[in-house]
Amino acid sequence: QLQLVESGGGLVPPGGSLRLSCAASGFTLNYNVIGWFRQTPGKEHKGVLCFSRSDGSTYYADSVKGRFTISRDNAKNTVYLEMNSLKPEDTAHYYCAAGVVEPNPIERDYGMDYWGKGTLVTVSS
């Protein structure tokens, strides 16, 4: 029912900034959490970066805290990820995902119900 499409990936130099977008179609109150995840090329697992709850509160992983910001524009049915002070280790495929409950690392796909196909961010000089 819910379709998520990421965009905005590309090449950015270290220390630079980039904003990703996640366009959501069919978003309902059944999905209380939407967030961003990433998977480094060649790595087995995705990692959670941040997520936004329906009450507006947010969570950030330590690796991106203070550098990345998640925001929502409900009128446009879009979620954004503003990335600043990018590092080469931020190079990854970035995904947005939505679910009823908060991401749980012990669950398959963090327990998220819908995933986008991802967008590639490459941080390199």
N, C-alpha and C positions, 0 to 999 in steps of 0.2 A: 504493500500500500504506500509506503514511504520510499521516495526516490531521492538519492543524494548525489550531487554532481560537484566535484571539486574542480577548481580552476585557479590559475595564478602562479603556478610553478614555473621554474626557469632557472637560469644561471645568475648568480649574484656573488660579488666578491666578499671575502671575509670582512666582517665589520659592517656589512651592508644590511639593508632591510628589505622585506618582501611581505606582501599581504596575500594570503590565500582566501578564497571564497568557497563556500559550500552552499549551493542552492538546493533547497528542500522543497519537494512537491508532495502534497498530501499530509503535511505535518499536523498532528493532532495532539490533544492533551494526554493521550495514551502514552506518548513518548516524552518523558519528563527530563531526559538528559540528552544532550548532544555534545560531542567532543571531538578532539583531534588526536590522532595516533600517527605513528610513523614506523617505517621498517627500513633499516639500512640495507642497501643492496648487498646480497650475499649472506645476510643474517637470517636466522630461522624465524624469529618472532617479532611481532610488532610491540611497540611500547606506547603506553599512554602518555600524552603530553599535557592535556588539560581537558576540562569539560565544564559545561554550563548547566546549572539546574534550572528548573522551571521557576523557582523563586528569585532567579537572578544571581545567586551566589555561584562562585567558581572554585575550581580546584586546579592547581598547577603542580606538575612534577618538579622535583628539585632541579632537574637538568635544564629546565626552561624558565623557572621562576625568576621574575624580574626582567626577562628578555622578551617573552611572548605574551600576547594578550588575546583572549578570546572575547568576542562580542557577538551580539545577535541583533538583527534588524527584523523584527517580526512582520513588519509591513511588507518587506521584500522576501520574506521566508528564506533568509540568508544568514548564515553564520560565517564569521570572519576569524582569521588567525593572523594577527599582526606580529611579525617576527623581526626583532631588532638584534643588533650585535651578533650577527650570524657567524658561526664558526664552521670550519670544514667538517667537523663531526656532526653537524646538523644535516649534512647531505643524506637524503633519504626520500623514499616515497611517502607522501603525506596523505592520510585518509581522514575523512570525517565519518562519524558513526553516531547512531541514535538508539536509545533504548528506554525501557520503562524504569530500570533501576540503574544505579551508578555502576561504572565499569568495575568489574571484579577480575583480577588477574588469574584466579583459579578456574574461571569459566571459559568455555570455548568462545573465542572472539570477544572476550571480556564480558560476555553476556549481552552484548549489543545486538539489537534486532535488525538493524539496517546499516549497510556500509556503502560508501561510494567506491568508485574504482581507483581512486588515488590520483595524485599529481606529483611529479618529480621535482624536487628542489635540489639543486647542485650548488654548493658553496665552494668556490674555487677562484683563485686569482689568475 
